[in-house]
Amino acid sequence: MSDDPARMTREERLAARLRENLKRRKAQARELGARELGARELGTRELRAREAGNGESGTGGLSKPQGER
């Protein structure tokens, strides 16, 4: 198959475009997956830091007044 677009048949042009599209979509999927993984890891780290920081889990960061503990 020739890389010269003037000499490529219609099927060869379509095949080349499909390959380019597939490469682009795979790159987008990898980038999206990396973003989601990063966000998930960041969320987990933030949650752990909050729990470790205030000593109470599941309270949303609010603590009770001193006399009610």
C-alpha positions as CSV (number, residue, x, y, z in Angstrom):
1,M,0.0,0.0,0.0
2,S,1.3,3.4,-1.0
3,D,1.3,6.4,1.4
4,D,0.7,8.8,-1.6
5,P,-2.9,9.8,-1.3
6,A,-3.2,10.4,-5.1
7,R,-2.3,6.7,-5.8
8,M,-4.3,5.1,-3.0
9,T,-7.6,3.3,-3.9
10,R,-10.8,4.2,-2.1
11,E,-10.5,1.1,0.1
12,E,-6.9,1.9,1.1
13,R,-7.9,5.5,2.0
14,L,-10.8,4.2,4.1
15,A,-8.6,1.6,5.8
16,A,-6.0,4.3,6.6
17,R,-8.6,6.6,8.0
18,L,-10.1,3.8,10.1
19,R,-6.6,3.0,11.5
20,E,-6.0,6.7,12.3
21,N,-9.4,6.9,14.0
22,L,-8.8,3.8,16.0
23,K,-5.4,5.1,17.2
24,R,-7.1,8.4,18.2
25,R,-9.9,6.7,20.1
26,K,-7.5,4.4,21.9
27,A,-5.4,7.4,23.0
28,Q,-8.6,9.2,24.2
29,A,-9.7,6.1,26.1
30,R,-6.3,5.8,27.8
31,E,-6.3,9.5,28.8
32,L,-9.9,9.3,30.1
33,G,-9.0,6.1,32.1
34,A,-6.0,7.8,33.6
35,R,-8.0,10.8,34.6
36,E,-10.7,8.6,36.2
37,L,-8.1,6.5,38.0
38,G,-6.3,9.7,39.2
39,A,-9.6,11.2,40.5
40,R,-10.5,8.0,42.2
41,E,-7.1,7.8,43.9
42,L,-7.2,11.4,44.9
43,G,-10.6,11.0,46.4
44,T,-9.5,8.0,48.4
45,R,-6.4,9.8,49.6
46,E,-8.5,12.9,50.6
47,L,-11.0,10.6,52.4
48,R,-8.3,8.9,54.3
49,A,-6.7,12.2,55.2
50,R,-9.9,13.5,56.6
51,E,-10.6,10.4,58.6
52,A,-7.1,10.4,60.0
53,G,-7.1,14.2,60.7
54,N,-10.2,14.4,62.8
55,G,-10.4,10.9,64.2
56,E,-14.0,10.5,63.3
57,S,-15.1,8.5,60.3
58,G,-18.4,9.1,58.5
59,T,-19.2,12.4,60.2
60,G,-18.5,14.7,57.2
61,G,-15.9,16.6,59.2
62,L,-18.3,17.9,61.9
63,S,-17.5,17.2,65.5
64,K,-19.8,17.3,68.6
65,P,-19.4,20.1,71.2
66,Q,-17.1,19.1,74.1
67,G,-19.9,18.5,76.6
68,E,-21.8,16.0,74.4
69,R,-19.1,13.4,73.7
